[in-house]
Amino acid sequence: MPRTTIAEVDSKRLVTVFGPRDQHLRRIRAALGVGVSARDESIHIEGDESAVAQAAEIFEQLDKIARERGSVEADDVTQLLAVAAGQEPALNRTPIEVQRAGRAVVPRTRGQAAYVDAIRDHDIVICSGPAGSGKTYLAVAMAVAALRSEHVHKLVLVRPAVEAGESLGFLPGDLQAKINPYLRPLLDALREMMDFDLLKRLTEQDVIEMIPLAYMRGRTLNNSFIILDEAQNTTVEQMKMFLTRLGMHSKMVISGDTTQIDLPPNRRSGLIDALKRLERVPGCATVTLGGSDIVRHPLVQRIVEAYNN
């Protein structure tokens, strides 16, 4: 019976590759009909020749994901099994190199990979998608990678200060303290990709700037990577103002969820308007992520589906 061995798999990483309570391992065994065992930091596979080759390729890819990302999700196994079955082509998993040592961000779904490719290839990208689909996280990763490679000299992270049904106007503190709740998701993503001291230093040097949308008026941003998050809560006029801030050698990524608009009923979302207006404008790309791109807790995908029905 054909047999192969994948050697030099770190024992700690092996636990990640096999999954919680060997869930990933059991799925691969059942799907391909192979026997799999682990000894001496090696994976041993036996079965039919083609199945052994497929299983070896899957485990090698999962080990690569574990090295780059530190975790392996059920979606990763699903996608690799689909590739092995010839149901879809392999996903482009080119890592996004961020500032934190040993850390790389990798697209985990086909939609996410298309989003990242669009950012690489276009100066303006507009992305709509549900909660948990990686809109903000991947945009921040691409921005940090651009700063790291010195393709840009400044990151500008922007959100509209629109309240989700709650009043924040009486929060204590100065302007920065008041806008901090709006910018927190962007800051959380940055903290995963940069060491705290580096993030603090770049913020103090104004290399990284986090501001509310209203403070963008009148500016021209050259050599910058600019992200507008929660763009569904911009008006058409605000979106036009933001888009026209783009300077030379800069990129813009605009992201939002068109199902979570907090504008008054009589105001049209600037995100919805821009998706239609700029769909065929050269240099711009529009991307729509869906439920299959949600990579948070598995329950999030089911919650989104429940609210869409």
Secondary structure, DSSP 8 states (H G I E B T S, - for coil): --EEEE----HHHHHHHH-GGGHHHHHHHHHHT-EEEEETTEEEEESSHHHHHHHHHHHHHHHHHHHHHS---HHHHHHHHHHHTTSS-------EE-SSTT-EE---SHHHHHHHHHHHH-SEEEEE--TTSSHHHHHHHHHHHHHHTTS-SEEEEEE----SSS--TT--S-HHHHHHHHHHHHHHHHHHHS-HHHHHHHHHTTSEEEEEGGGGTT--B-SEEEEE-SGGGSBHHHHHHHHTTB-TT-EEEEEE-TT---S-TTS-BHHHHHHHHTTTSTTEEEEE--GGG--S-HHHHHHHHHHH-
